Amino acid sequence: MSRKSRESGGLVFSTEFGKMCPGCGESVSRCRCNEKSGIEAGDGVVRVSRETKGRKGKGVTLITGVPLEAKELKDLAKNLKQKCGVGGAIKDRVIEIQGDHRERLVEELKKYGWVVKKAGG
């Protein structure tokens, strides 16, 4: 598939490979977009908030805007989960920590030298 056809929409589904990634043009199972994961240019602020929507009332703490590559983001999430003594996950470059740990996480993230804001929620 040529670069030009990928940029102008490209292939969405293939009978041979199934769903296709719009970013790299590979099948979803072979997608390399998350591996590259170039750090998205944001406003340089790491935000810590709490959310319960869609979780049957169970709250999670969300951390967004962390300026790290995928591997370092995964290591950071692991470290933060250990500090709080809870589980969590990474979804679309957003770290989810189970429970309400905003205060502890804000202090921990400030140690990395980032500008951290605590959002309500």
Phi, psi and omega in degrees: 000132182284157180299322182297317181290329177292320182289333182262031178121296175076186184281134180254324181216140177233136179293337180278317186250345182090215181295141181247143178283128179288339182284308185252348178082002178272169174293154184302324180291337180251014183298137180249006184298317182288333178292316179292309176040032181329135184298125182288136179284111178247205180267004176082012181247130175270126183249135179242122182220171179242142180218142175236349185301129177077012183236024178054040177085351179280127182271146172229152175262128181255137177239117182237158175081020181283122185275065180228156173287170186303314182296313181293326178296319179296317179294320177297315180300317179299316180297315181294321178297321179292320179299323182270345180070033182224179177265182179173189182201171172240124178226119179052050179063019175246125178274128177249124177245128183293134178092178181259100182234032186302312183301310182298318183290323178299313180297319181295318181289331178294334178296336179278355178088012180271155172279120185241132177240136176265118179264149177288181178155000000 
